[in-house]
Amino acid sequence: MTSDILQALASIDLLRNLPATAIHQLSQFAKTRTVRAGETIFCQGEPSPYCFGVLSGEVLIQRVSKDRRFAPKVLSVLGAGSFFGESSFFEESPRAAMASASRDGELVAIVGAKFRDWLKREPGIGQGLLMDMLSNSLERLQQTSGDLSVIYGVARLLGSPRPFAETLTATLDFVKNSLEGLDEIVFYQRSAYWEEFEPIRALPHATDIPVLPIHNRLVSEARVASGAVLLNSEELRQAIVDIKLPWQNFASIVLVPLMDRDQAGHPLEGLLLLASRDTPQAFSPNSLLLLSAISSQLTEAVSRQRRQNEAQAQDRLSQSRRSFTP
């Protein structure tokens, strides 16, 4: 046993308040494990002999559909200090979800059966630990409930029979007021006539928002992004400066692509830019996950509106042709 495993256990949020003697006891049945990006930590449905703490890197918790046509649903994104796989504390029941590494990192794994035995031998410490675990679970449940209410609210607004311009404004306003620390939103849509993306809506309202040329670095990034991304790199920040959007000194900026995968030629329907003036941590991994879910709803609404406009344009053209037929 080395001091490394002791430090590893003490760095996990759920365990850091345990006395040194308890950490020493836990270290007898714990070990560290290196993981690579894309590596599966455990599969949904398999037994759960271990629970894990994240020392570094990032872990995705995903629910896998029985229908393989559907991609796994990301439930949460866990960073350093997080704890997961708690079901092994109680029994080696099948995992309810899959865990995989989205970044290279290191985990600490604890043998669940031995942990259960230890809790029985140390009821005083174990009671406090179980209460902390319950508190963490309730916090996650509240986060999930809040996210679901936002997703439901967006779906309800976008499904309104009101004109699309009104529903879009109401939706963006709802999102802005649902995410703490979010100060600015700009909604860009691909132009039907020019090689650019036009600013359709901005909150707060502004009339001097620049267009995005099709070769702008932000558009290129949106085309390859798999979801909402923080604009951390100097190159992406420079793209904000290049279009003269006055956000270069903002604390955090997020790019959200609106990608219609069914459109082979031009899948990028539009994009969202969101910014926080003074809060560097305004966009957590889980809020980026929420924005990615909202982007799917917005993309569907934008694509539906585009198809309706194209159908109306075809009808007008047909009527015009008939009117000139002798």
Secondary structure as UniProt FT lines:
FT   HELIX           3..10
FT   TURN            13..17
FT   HELIX           20..26
FT   HELIX           27..29
FT   STRAND          30..35
FT   TURN            37..38
FT   STRAND          40..42
FT   TURN            44..45
FT   STRAND          50..63
FT   TURN            68..69
FT   STRAND          73..78
FT   TURN            80..81
FT   STRAND          83..84
FT   HELIX           86..89
FT   STRAND          98..111
FT   HELIX           112..121
FT   HELIX           123..158
FT   HELIX           164..178
FT   TURN            180..181
FT   STRAND          184..190
FT   STRAND          196..203
FT   STRAND          212..213
FT   TURN            214..215
FT   HELIX           217..224
FT   STRAND          229..230
FT   HELIX           234..242
FT   TURN            243..244
FT   TURN            246..249
FT   STRAND          252..259
FT   TURN            261..262
FT   STRAND          268..276
FT   TURN            280..281
FT   HELIX           285..323
//
